[in-house]
Amino acid sequence: MPPRREPGKTTDGTEQQGRALTIPELWLRATTRPAPGPPFLVEADRGWLPVGWAEAAERVDALAGGFLSLGVKKGDRVGIMCRTRLEWTLCDFALASIGAVVVPVYTVSSPEERIHILADSGARLLVAETAKEYSRIEHARAGLAALEQVVGIEHVPGADLLLDELERRGREHLRFDPRSLADARAAVEEADTLTIVYTSGTTGPPKGCLLSHRNWCAMLEKIVEVPGLVRPGDRIVLHLPLAHVFARLVQFLGARLGLTIAFCPDSAALSRALRGVRPTILPSVPRVYETVYQSIRSAFEEESGARRRLVHRALAAGREASRRRQAGERLGLRLAAELALAERLVFSKVSARLGGNLRIAVSGGAPLSSEVAEFFHALGILVLEGYGLTEATAVVSVNRPDRYSFGTVGPAVPDVEVEIAEDGEILVRGETVFGGYHGDAEATRAVLREDGWLRTGDLGALADGFLTIVDRKKEIIVTSNGANISPQNIERALTASKYVSQALVVGDRRPHVAALLTVSRREARKVARTDDEVRALVAQVVADVNRRLGPEERVRRFAILERDFVPEQGEVTPTLKVKRRVVEDRFRDEIDELYATPGTEVAEDAGEA
């Protein structure tokens, strides 16, 4: 192995003050002064097995040596197409250590998107997890002029070698040339590109965001400076895709603060992972919290007799406690006693579903309904919503444990400036703003102003330092009557119902608003036996929402689709945001039918449908 220099010192041994300047520096500091707990947990037949700092450091070095042996050098693009698992993270730190540029590829993206990312980035090498994943692009490999080699994590027919073999080669390479890794690491500078992360493409083809070591190291320090948000020793279940900047931020924070990260490659196994790991922090997306919320509500509603009365009293105490805490008021002895009883008899069972040890939950990637956040708060679970985008290296603002306002995305993180333009667009400026889009100067000029402000494309408002998101600037609906409608607000209200799983509101250049809805059949079938009864149930949901909307916002007609929108069809992003243009194009006939045929599918504000 090459000599490992001391953390906090430069290559010549002098003291390096302040934050790490590069991700290799961050990793060295983490592995030479490790935290008490293991950095990683991996699920196995015997339970959750720890991977210690020494083992992780040795494997990262071996992989870095392996990539060097394949001729990967500073600035080379390397794609990683893999679920959230230990090998993703080890490869990421290894490639960063030699100055290579990591290009994440979502495993739920369409084959066309995967091929576009590899071609546009000019990836020389691809790390593919499984044969199934590689098969999605194998047919196009001959057309990917820059792609020279494929490394399989598991058995991948057609791969040039497997990851185990790459590690073995790396150890051998470093025995013969022990200085190669240290020299490569020393050549990495803070201005160098660490990664090209492609946007989710909700408004067009994915564009590659150039994020530097400086961007990421600055972002980490800003999160660390948020009081009480993340603490050394926190345990985290990571189920979000590491191809997304939100999960990547958690990964790097693990090294910065000494966290323990448990990898959950399959979100369907999240409940088991939460019970097994008992995390203190859960980073996730609104859809996960909405699903748990709907499940808990259903369970509460199914209670009867004395148990039902107990649940109602517990919820009443929880809601009052939530109100007082938000207002900064004392609970008082009586309410504190009622709350303690509620937590012991009711809320503890809910907490156990999330591991029973959760300090805070964090929601990002898409808007979270304030109704959901307030419900969890009444149960004693604080869900902090944040806002960010790839172009700003993950986070712009976030609510804090001691300063939060449901329905907002919190104050800006330290040293990040946020302003609202005259047309309502959110502008962001700071060290975390990206360097531009890979190979697309025109698109870069469209979002990066000469004075350093980033045009986010989102509409928002600032009040008392808290940022509220209104909608995507390009997604505002303008009806043929000239009304400006924010579809996200209506969609959030519709999906707050346990019977509606997804909603897409339409109506641009149309006479009124309509909606495409998908239904939670499991919940609907509890109270509705036939399709007609399901439709009537959904019509009532729409009517209830309409009563809270202005006349121009009301959903006049709706269609119930046979299936959910899914990432595999390119209809939602990996963080489950609906790709509006894709869905509208795919269900164009259903939308046209809503406006072409008058009938009983009009949801009136009086409650008829």
Number of C-alpha atoms within 10 A of each C-alpha: 20 15 9 12 16 17 19 20 16 14 15 7 11 10 12 13 10 8 14 25 20 25 27 22 24 21 22 21 19 20 22 16 13 17 18 13 17 22 26 25 23 16 17 8 6 6 12 16 14 17 18 18 22 14 13 19 19 16 20 25 27 27 29 33 33 26 24 24 18 13 11 20 16 20 17 18 26 29 25 27 25 25 25 23 22 19 18 21 19 20 23 28 25 27 31 28 30 28 30 27 26 27 27 27 26 24 24 21 20 17 20 12 20 21 21 17 23 26 18 17 24 18 23 20 23 24 25 28 24 18 17 13 19 24 15 16 18 16 11 14 17 11 11 17 13 17 19 13 18 23 22 27 22 14 16 20 15 14 20 11 17 19 21 16 14 23 21 15 20 24 22 17 21 21 14 10 13 16 14 20 24 18 14 18 23 16 13 24 17 17 14 20 24 29 26 24 26 28 20 23 16 18 14 12 13 17 23 23 25 24 27 25 24 23 27 30 25 20 27 22 18 18 20 18 13 16 12 12 19 22 16 17 18 18 27 25 24 27 24 24 25 26 23 22 25 24 19 21 19 20 22 22 24 24 23 21 20 24 25 27 27 29 23 24 20 14 15 10 11 18 12 15 24 24 15 16 22 20 25 21 22 22 20 22 23 23 20 13 20 21 15 17 21 19 14 15 13 14 10 16 12 10 14 11 7 9 14 14 12 17 19 17 17 23 21 16 24 27 20 15 24 22 16 14 14 16 10 11 11 11 16 10 9 9 15 15 13 16 26 15 16 23 20 11 14 20 22 14 13 18 17 14 15 25 20 17 16 21 17 21 21 20 26 22 24 18 24 25 21 18 16 20 23 22 19 24 21 21 23 23 19 21 30 26 31 26 23 21 18 23 28 25 27 24 25 29 24 27 26 23 16 11 14 19 20 20 19 27 26 25 25 23 22 16 16 19 15 21 16 17 13 7 9 16 21 26 22 23 21 19 18 27 27 23 18 20 22 18 14 12 10 10 13 18 14 10 18 21 13 8 7 14 18 23 19 19 16 18 22 21 17 16 9 7 11 19 27 22 19 20 20 18 17 10 20 19 21 19 19 13 11 13 16 14 23 19 22 20 17 23 20 18 21 26 22 22 19 21 21 23 21 22 26 23 24 24 21 19 14 15 16 21 25 25 23 21 24 21 23 16 14 10 16 20 14 9 11 15 10 11 11 10 14 19 19 16 18 25 22 19 21 29 24 18 21 23 14 13 16 10 12 16 23 22 24 23 23 27 19 16 15 9 11 15 23 15 20 14 15 22 23 23 22 21 19 17 20 21 20 18 14 18 17 17 10 13 12 11 10 16 20 10 11 20 17 9 9 10 9 11 18 20 24 20 21 11 16 14 21
